[in-house]
Structure formats: structure tokens, C-alpha cells
Amino acid sequence: MYAGLSVPLILGYRTNEAGEVTIYHDFNKYAYYLTAGVKINLADKWQLQPSGLLEYDKAGGIIADAGLSLLFADALKVGASYRTKQAIVMLLDYKVTYQLRVGIAYDYGLNALNAYNRNSFEIALEYNFGYKIKASNPTIF
């Protein structure tokens, strides 16, 4: 199981007319992320991985993501995710070796921007540089 809270970009930077950079913060510009997920063993070599993400910022309000993935032999993952009023995402991920993982995702937009932006197709490549990791399996999530 995992859970997390994140507030990225707490500090902002401004440049004045003289070219001086100053640091500032503005609570109205913060985005807050709350995420959680769990891996559930279904049978030998099969796991189910539900996950969720809540995002809040003042401009966009609350956006929720709910995802569900099916893992086989801790190597092949097939899943889907729904982002409220924005998109449906489908993904396929394969762990080639302990250090190398490749994946593809297809994002189908559900809002009015889809007429202009269309859908997206993404390719992911993950490489873990560490060889000796003490966790039982750090690549599950």
C-alpha cells in the first residue's frame, strides 16, 4: 500500500524590470495532490492494483483520478484510469528486466478541448540505475 500528499512548486520566482530575481509564495497558486493505492493478490502471479489521485487548486477546483490495473507475474501490467470530466487513459506496461521497463498509454479526452487537442499516445521508458536495493520489490508502484 502507498499514500502520499504533495504540494509542488511552493516557491515561485519573479523577475523585476531591473532583471533581479525574487522568491515569493502565494497560497492561491498552490496545487495539492493526495494519492493512494494498494496491490491485492488475486491468485498465483496475478495482482489487482487500484489507485486514486485527488488534485486541488483554486483555479481548477477538484479533479479526481481513479485507476485499476491488472498485473501478471510482476512483469506485465494492463490498466485503465478515469479523470473526472477530462479523460480516459488506457495503459500497457512490461518489465523487460529488473532495471528496464517499457510502456505505452493512450489518452482519450472527454472535454471540449478534445476537438482541438485530440487524443494523445505516449511511450514510456524507465531505467533503474540502482543494483542493490534493500526493499523487497521497489518497482511495484
C-alpha positions, 0 to 999 in steps of 0.5 A: 500500500502507498499514500502520499500528499504533495504540494509542488512548486511552493516557491515561485520566482519573479523577475523585476524590470531591473532583471533581479530575481525574487522568491515569493509564495502565494497560497492561491497558486498552490496545487495539492495532490493526495494519492493512494493505492494498494496491490491485492493478490488475486491468485498465483502471479496475478495482482489487482492494483487500484489507485486514486489521485485527488488534485486541488487548486483554486483555479481548477477546483477538484479533479479526481483520478481513479485507476485499476490495473491488472498485473501478471507475474510482476512483469506485465501490467494492463490498466485503465484510469478515469479523470473526472470530466477530462479523460480516459487513459488506457495503459500497457506496461512490461518489465523487460528486466529488473532495471528496464521497463517499457510502456505505452498509454493512450489518452482519450479526452472527454472535454471540449478541448478534445476537438482541438487537442485530440487524443494523445499516445505516449511511450514510456521508458524507465531505467533503474540505475540502482543494483542493490536495493534493500526493499523487497520489490521497489518497482511495484508502484 
